[in-house]
Amino acid sequence: MFAHVPVAIGIQLACWGIGRALGAPSRASVWIGCFAGSAVCVMREITQREYQWIEQFGGGRRANMPGYAGLELWAWNSHSISETIVAIAASVALAAIVTWRGTR
């Protein structure tokens, strides 16, 4: 259930490290990483929903799918929603901790 968490945190840490290596402030780097890690997880679930739509309604052809099919969040299953929320929450928590520790 938590397969997205290491992906999101890994991307966040990579962005944080790249930002610091380029001289960006730590707080900015970790929040950019939070956004990037969260975006990857959300995009993965959108893509997964598109493939599900193609199998169910598109006759196996992507050309039959409307452009918004992956964005129908109400059609996502509970596993997709919960896994994405947990990954985003973990990234936000890490960024908040880094920000909080940096201001002390």
Backbone as a ProteinNet text record, in pm:
[ID]
protein_1_A
[PRIMARY]
MFAHVPVAIGIQLACWGIGRALGAPSRASVWIGCFAGSAVCVMREITQREYQWIEQFGGGRRANMPGYAGLELWAWNSHSISETIVAIAASVALAAIVTWRGTR
[TERTIARY]
81.6	0	85.6	205.1	287.6	400.7	377.7	482.6	519.5	427.5	457.1	545.5	543.1	616.2	766.5	833.1	976.5	1005.6	918.1	936.9	928.5	823.6	805.4	919.4	956.6	1064.2	1198.2	1220.5	1344.6	1359.4	1252.1	1255.5	1275.1	1208.7	1223.1	1367.3	1427.4	1566.1	1662.4	1636.6	1721.2	1711.7	1590.7	1572.5	1635.6	1622	1681.1	1833.2	1892.7	2037.6	2083.7	2011	2047	2035.5	1927.5	1909.5	2021.1	2058.1	2166.8	2299.9	2322.7	2447	2454.9	2339.8	2336.3	2328.1	2327.6	2328.4	2192.5	2086.6	1952.3	1934.3	1849.9	1823.5	1762.8	1795.7	1748.2	1595.7	1534.6	1388.1	1323.4	1373	1317.2	1339.7	1457.5	1490.3	1402.1	1378.6	1299	1151.7	1101.6	962.3	944.6	1044.1	1039.4	1041.3	1124.1	1127.7	995.4	930.2	797.8	698.9	700.1	611.6	643.2	771.4	811.4	774.5	802.7	769.4	620.5	544.6	398.7	344	399.1	351.6	374.9	488.9	517	413	380.2	281.7	143	103.8	-27	-30.5	76.1	78.5	76.1	138.7	136.2	-6.8	-80.4	-218.4	-308.7	-283.5	-361.1	-336.1	-211.3	-176.8	-238.3	-234.8	-293.7	-444	-510.6	-654.4	-681.3	-594.9	-612	-605.7	-508.8	-499.4	-622.9	-674.4	-796.3	-913.2	-924.2	-1031.9	-1022	-900.1	-879.3	-922.5	-888.5	-928	-1078.5	-1143	-1285.9	-1375.5	-1341.3	-1433.1	-1375.8	-1245.8	-1183.6	-1153.9	-1192.2	-1165.2	-1016.4	-937.2	-793.5	-718.1	-788.4	-724.1	-724.3	-605.8	-593.3	-664.8	-671.3	-736.9	-884.3	-945.5	-1086.6	-1109.3	-1003.8	-1015.7	-1025.6	-1119.3	-1121.2	-1001.9	-957.9	-839.7	-849.3	-969.1	-988.3	-1007.2	-1001.1	-1035.4	-950.3	-823.2	-737	-760.1	-818.9	-842.5	-973.4	-1047.9	-1173.3	-1141	-1108.1	-1065.8	-1171.8	-1297.5	-1404.5	-1403.7	-1335	-1327	-1203.8	-1114.9	-998	-1044.9	-975.4	-1012.4	-954.3	-1001.8	-960.3	-811	-755.7	-612.1	-531.5	-568.7	-498.9	-507.1	-624.6	-644.1	-563.1	-574.7	-505	-353.6	-303.8	-159.7	-104.7	-177.9	-135.2	-139.5	-243.8	-255.2	-144.5	-114.1	-8.2	127.5	154.5	282.7	295.5	188.4	191.6	208.7	137.2	149.2	291.2	354.1	491	587.2	568.7	654.5	632.6	508.9	478.9	534.8	522.2	575.4	726.6	797.4	942.7	979.1	911	939.6	907.3	798.5	761.5	864.3	912.8	1014.3	1143.1	1184.6	1307.2	1289.2	1173.8	1146.6	1145.1	1077.7	1067.5	1204.4	1282.2	1417	1509	1486.4	1569.5	1539.2	1420	1380.9	1404.6	1449	1471.4	1602
-120.1	0	126	116.8	236.4	237	181.8	174.4	311.2	406.8	540.8	621	588.7	668.4	672.5	558.3	568.7	640.8	629.1	699.6	850.6	893.8	1037	1093.3	1022.4	1069.2	1066.6	964.4	956	1072.2	1104.7	1217.9	1347.8	1358	1477.8	1494.8	1387.3	1395.1	1427.8	1370.9	1400.6	1549.1	1600.7	1743.4	1831.7	1790.9	1865.4	1870.2	1756	1750.2	1830.7	1821.4	1898.1	2047.9	2085.7	2226.6	2279.8	2202.2	2244.2	2251	2156.7	2157.4	2279.9	2327.3	2445.2	2575.8	2566.1	2685.5	2738.5	2664.1	2707.8	2688.5	2768.7	2750	2612.1	2556.6	2423.2	2416.8	2519.3	2520.7	2517	2596.9	2598.2	2464.6	2409.3	2282.9	2169.1	2161.6	2050.9	2064.6	2187.7	2206.2	2181.9	2218.1	2184	2032.2	1966.6	1820.6	1759.5	1822.6	1776.5	1782.2	1892.4	1906.2	1801.6	1784.8	1690.6	1547.3	1507.4	1372	1347	1445.7	1432.7	1427.3	1510.2	1512.5	1379.3	1317.1	1187.4	1084.4	1083.6	986.4	1011.5	1137.4	1170.3	1133	1164.1	1132	981.5	905	760.4	708.3	761.9	716.7	762.6	880.7	925.4	831.3	796.9	705.7	568.3	521.4	391.2	391.6	501.1	512	516.5	580.1	583	441.7	362.9	224.6	143.9	166.6	97.2	136.3	263.9	311.2	247.5	243.6	185.3	39.2	-33.7	-175.3	-191	-107.3	-122.7	-68.4	49.3	118.3	148.1	144.4	190.3	83.8	-38.8	-145.2	-169.4	-138.8	-161.2	-55.4	52.3	156.8	289.6	346	473.5	584.6	573.6	675.6	691.5	588.4	594.8	667.9	695	753.7	905.9	965.9	1112.2	1161.6	1281.3	1335.6	1349.6	1354.8	1375.8	1246.2	1132.9	1006.5	979.3	1007.3	983.5	1079.7	1195.2	1297.9	1279.3	1176.2	1148.4	1084.3	1167.7	1117.7	1030.8	1057.7	977.5	834.6	810.8	676	600	668.8	600.6	504.5	392.3	300.1	350.4	294.1	342.7	321.7	216.8	192.3	305.5	346.7	454.6	585	614.3	738	735.5	627.2	621.9	622	550.4	545	681.9	753	886	984.4	979.2	1069.2	1043.4	917.1	884	932.7	916.2	961.5	1113.2	1183.8	1330.2	1374.9	1309.5	1344.9	1321.8	1214.8	1186.7	1293.6	1335.1	1439	1573.2	1606.3	1732.1	1728.7	1613.8	1601.5	1621.4	1559.9	1576.8	1723.1	1786.9	1927.1	2016.8	1987.9	2066.5	2050.8	1929.3	1905	1979.3	1971.3	2041.5	2192.3	2244.5	2387.3	2426.5	2347.8	2377.2	2374.8	2274.3	2263.9	2376.9	2424.2	2531.3	2667.4	2682	2810.6	2816.5	2706.9	2704.8	2767.4
0	0	0	49.8	60.3	-42	-157.8	-260.4	-315.1	-310.9	-361.2	-265.9	-138.8	-39.8	-69.2	-88.5	-117.9	-249.3	-345	-472.6	-449.4	-381.2	-355.2	-271.1	-166	-78.3	-153.1	-232.3	-309.5	-406.6	-477	-569.4	-492.2	-378.6	-295.3	-248.2	-202.4	-155.8	-269.7	-386.2	-502.4	-540	-543.3	-574.5	-468	-344.1	-233.3	-250.5	-279.1	-299.2	-419.3	-529.7	-649.4	-621.2	-554	-520.2	-432.4	-332.5	-243	-318.2	-407.8	-486.1	-577.8	-620.8	-707.5	-629.1	-496.1	-412.7	-373.7	-399.6	-360.2	-210.2	-148.5	-6	21.2	134.9	170.7	174.4	230.5	241.7	103.2	11.7	-123.6	-193.3	-177.7	-243.9	-195.9	-66.5	-13.8	-54.1	-65.1	-107	-256.9	-337.1	-479.8	-494.7	-415.4	-416	-374	-277.4	-232.9	-348.4	-419.8	-535.5	-642.2	-672.6	-777.3	-740.8	-617.6	-574.2	-574.8	-528.7	-527.6	-669.4	-757.7	-896.7	-966.7	-940.6	-1001.9	-957.8	-829.9	-779.7	-838.2	-846.9	-904.4	-1052.7	-1125	-1267.4	-1292.1	-1204.4	-1218.9	-1205.5	-1109.4	-1089.8	-1203.6	-1258.2	-1374.5	-1492.1	-1514.1	-1623.3	-1601.7	-1478.2	-1448.4	-1474.9	-1437.6	-1463.1	-1613.1	-1690.8	-1835.6	-1893.6	-1847.4	-1896.1	-1856.9	-1736.9	-1695.4	-1785.2	-1817.8	-1903.5	-2041.9	-2094.7	-2227.2	-2228.6	-2124.6	-2118	-2104.1	-2022.4	-1993.9	-2105	-2158.3	-2249.1	-2386.8	-2401	-2524.5	-2627.1	-2598.7	-2693.6	-2715.2	-2613.2	-2623.1	-2702.2	-2741.6	-2823	-2747.9	-2735.3	-2666.6	-2742.8	-2872.1	-2954.7	-2919	-2860.2	-2822.7	-2690.6	-2617.1	-2483.7	-2492.2	-2418	-2411.5	-2329.6	-2354.2	-2290	-2139.4	-2086.9	-1943.1	-1864.1	-1927.1	-1860.8	-1736.9	-1741	-1626.1	-1512.7	-1542.6	-1441.8	-1365.8	-1399.2	-1329	-1194	-1095.8	-965.5	-899.3	-924.8	-867.2	-919.7	-1030.1	-1085.6	-1036.5	-964.8	-908.7	-800.5	-785.9	-678.8	-546.4	-437	-304.4	-280.8	-337.9	-322.4	-386.5	-507.1	-575.7	-497.4	-446.9	-371.1	-242.4	-167.2	-38.3	-55.7	-154.6	-175.8	-216.2	-298.5	-340.7	-224.4	-145.4	-30.1	70.4	97.3	193.9	142.7	15	-41.6	-35.3	-68.1	-60.3	84.4	175.9	317.7	369.7	327.6	371.2	317.9	194.4	136.6	205.6	232	301	443	509	645.5	647.5	553.7	547.9	523.2	428.2	398.7	518	586.9	704.9	816.2	836	939.6	906.4	780.5	739.7	757.3	718.3	733.1	879.8	960.8	1103.4	1172.1	1140.3	1201.4	1154	1031.4	979.6	1040.9	1098.8	1156.7	1306.8	1364.4	1509.8	1544.6
[MASK]
++++++++++++++++++++++++++++++++++++++++++++++++++++++++++++++++++++++++++++++++++++++++++++++++++++++++

